[in-house]
Amino acid sequence: MPQNKKEYKMLNCKIDKPIADELDKFTTETGLTKTATVEKALKMYISQFKETGKI
């Protein structure tokens, strides 16, 4: 059975090299893609803001 493709929008951004290096290390260690990692991190960040009203 074919998987449904999710709808997406491209995101291009610049991040500091140390953060990019940590992201590379994290994705290598966990096997997660950069996309999945960034999506999860953004969901957590936005959810926390909605709950607390603080960044």
C-alpha positions as CSV (number, residue, x, y, z in Angstrom):
1,M,0.0,0.0,0.0
2,P,1.6,3.4,-1.0
3,Q,2.3,5.9,1.7
4,N,0.4,9.2,1.5
5,K,2.8,12.1,0.9
6,K,2.4,14.9,3.3
7,E,2.0,18.4,2.2
8,Y,5.0,20.6,2.9
9,K,6.6,24.0,2.4
10,M,10.3,24.5,2.0
11,L,12.2,26.4,4.7
12,N,15.6,27.9,3.9
13,C,17.5,29.5,6.8
14,K,21.0,30.3,8.0
15,I,22.1,29.0,11.4
16,D,25.3,29.4,13.2
17,K,27.9,26.8,12.4
18,P,28.2,25.5,16.0
19,I,24.4,24.8,16.0
20,A,24.6,23.2,12.5
21,D,27.5,21.0,13.7
22,E,25.4,19.9,16.7
23,L,22.5,19.2,14.4
24,D,24.7,17.0,12.2
25,K,26.0,15.2,15.2
26,F,22.5,14.7,16.7
27,T,21.0,13.4,13.4
28,T,24.0,11.0,13.0
29,E,23.6,9.6,16.5
30,T,19.8,9.3,16.5
31,G,19.2,8.3,12.8
32,L,16.6,11.1,12.5
33,T,16.6,13.3,9.5
34,K,17.3,17.0,9.8
35,T,13.7,17.6,8.7
36,A,12.2,15.4,11.4
37,T,14.5,16.9,14.0
38,V,13.7,20.5,13.1
39,E,9.9,19.8,12.9
40,K,10.0,18.2,16.4
41,A,12.0,21.0,17.8
42,L,9.7,23.7,16.4
43,K,6.6,21.9,17.6
44,M,8.0,21.7,21.1
45,Y,9.1,25.4,21.0
46,I,5.8,26.6,19.7
47,S,3.8,24.4,22.1
48,Q,5.9,25.7,25.1
49,F,5.2,29.3,24.0
50,K,1.5,28.6,23.7
51,E,1.4,27.1,27.2
52,T,3.6,29.7,29.0
53,G,3.4,32.8,26.8
54,K,7.2,32.9,27.2
55,I,10.0,32.3,24.8
